[in-house]
């Protein structure tokens, strides 16, 4: 089994896709008006409109209700990423400024416009770097 995608459901796909384009520097690939994705080398972040959930059981996915998952992106330099984020036209809500974590990552936490928690991190130790290559 292989994890290939994480999908976020939103009421405003264009707004969320624009946000992720700004903070990641990646370009959204639009598959439909209500569905965009950001393809990374190891996983894809998909953004689906609330309308797309009509194919699921009612209430299975509710926009803006997530308070448990963290979307994580590896960056080269967390402190530079922080400086860039705080200079954007729309600065995201910073939850945690760059901090070195006990498990060897430097981490920056912020929220996207729907309130989803995002982590930009960089492994600092050999052990932390090795975990990324498993």
C-alpha positions as CSV (number, residue, x, y, z in Angstrom):
1,X,0.0,0.0,0.0
2,X,1.2,3.5,-0.7
3,X,-0.1,6.9,0.5
4,X,-0.4,9.0,-2.6
5,X,-2.8,11.9,-1.8
6,X,-4.3,14.0,1.0
7,X,-7.5,15.8,0.0
8,X,-8.8,19.0,1.8
9,X,-12.5,19.9,1.3
10,X,-13.2,23.6,1.1
11,X,-16.1,25.9,0.3
12,X,-13.7,28.0,-1.9
13,X,-11.3,26.0,-4.0
14,X,-9.8,29.0,-5.9
15,X,-9.0,30.8,-2.6
16,X,-7.3,27.8,-1.1
17,X,-5.5,26.9,-4.3
18,X,-4.2,30.4,-4.6
19,X,-3.0,30.3,-0.9
20,X,-1.1,27.1,-1.5
21,X,0.5,28.5,-4.7
22,X,1.7,31.5,-2.7
23,X,3.1,29.6,0.3
24,X,4.6,26.6,-1.5
25,X,5.7,28.2,-4.8
26,X,4.0,25.2,-6.6
27,X,1.4,25.6,-9.3
28,X,-2.0,24.1,-8.9
29,X,-3.1,21.6,-11.6
30,X,-6.8,22.1,-12.2
31,X,-8.7,18.9,-13.0
32,X,-12.1,20.5,-12.8
33,X,-13.6,23.8,-11.5
34,X,-14.0,22.3,-8.1
35,X,-10.8,20.2,-7.9
36,X,-7.2,21.2,-8.0
37,X,-4.1,19.4,-6.9
38,X,-0.4,20.1,-6.1
39,X,1.7,17.1,-7.1
40,X,4.8,16.6,-5.0
41,X,7.5,13.9,-5.5
42,X,6.1,11.7,-2.7
43,X,2.4,12.8,-2.3
44,X,-0.2,15.0,-3.8
45,X,-2.2,17.6,-1.9
46,X,-5.7,17.7,-3.5
47,X,-8.3,20.5,-2.9
48,X,-11.9,19.6,-3.5
49,X,-14.9,21.8,-3.4
50,X,-17.7,21.0,-0.9
51,X,-19.8,20.1,-3.9
52,X,-17.6,17.1,-4.6
53,X,-18.6,15.4,-1.4
54,X,-22.1,14.7,-2.8
55,X,-20.6,11.4,-3.9
56,X,-19.7,10.5,-0.3
57,X,-22.0,9.7,2.6
58,X,-23.7,12.9,3.9
59,X,-21.5,14.7,6.4
60,X,-18.5,12.5,5.7
61,X,-16.3,15.5,4.9
62,X,-17.1,18.9,6.2
63,X,-15.1,22.0,5.2
64,X,-13.3,24.0,7.9
65,X,-13.8,21.3,10.6
66,X,-10.3,19.8,10.7
67,X,-8.4,20.2,14.0
68,X,-6.5,16.9,14.0
69,X,-4.4,16.6,10.8
70,X,-1.3,18.6,9.9
71,X,-0.3,19.0,6.3
72,X,3.5,18.8,6.2
73,X,6.0,20.1,3.7
74,X,9.8,19.6,3.7
75,X,11.6,22.9,3.0
76,X,15.3,23.6,2.8
77,X,15.4,26.4,5.3
78,X,12.5,26.9,7.8
79,X,13.7,30.4,8.9
80,X,13.8,31.6,5.3
81,X,10.4,30.1,4.7
82,X,9.1,32.0,7.8
83,X,10.5,35.3,6.5
84,X,8.9,34.7,3.1
85,X,5.5,33.8,4.6
86,X,5.5,36.9,6.8
87,X,6.2,39.1,3.8
88,X,3.2,37.8,1.7
89,X,0.3,40.1,0.9
90,X,-1.9,37.8,3.1
91,X,0.2,36.6,6.0
92,X,-1.1,33.2,7.3
93,X,-1.9,32.8,11.0
94,X,1.4,31.7,12.5
95,X,0.8,29.1,15.2
96,X,4.5,28.4,16.0
97,X,7.5,30.4,14.9
98,X,10.5,28.4,13.7
99,X,11.4,26.0,16.5
100,X,13.7,23.0,16.8
101,X,11.8,20.0,17.8
102,X,13.1,17.2,20.1
103,X,13.0,14.7,17.2
104,X,15.5,16.7,15.1
105,X,13.3,18.8,12.8
106,X,13.1,22.6,12.7
107,X,9.4,23.4,12.3
108,X,7.1,26.3,11.5
109,X,3.4,25.9,12.0
110,X,0.7,28.1,10.5
111,X,-3.0,27.8,9.4
112,X,-4.4,28.0,5.9
113,X,-7.5,30.2,5.2
114,X,-9.8,27.2,6.2
115,X,-8.0,26.7,9.5
116,X,-6.0,23.6,8.5
117,X,-2.7,23.3,10.2
118,X,0.4,23.4,8.0
119,X,3.9,22.5,9.0
120,X,7.0,23.6,7.0
121,X,9.9,21.6,8.4
122,X,13.5,20.7,7.7
123,X,15.3,17.7,9.2
124,X,18.5,18.9,11.1
125,X,20.0,15.7,12.3
126,X,21.2,12.6,10.4
127,X,18.5,10.6,12.2
128,X,15.8,13.0,11.1
129,X,17.1,13.0,7.5
130,X,17.2,9.2,7.5
131,X,13.4,9.1,8.4
132,X,12.6,10.9,5.2
133,X,14.3,8.2,3.0
134,X,12.6,5.1,4.4
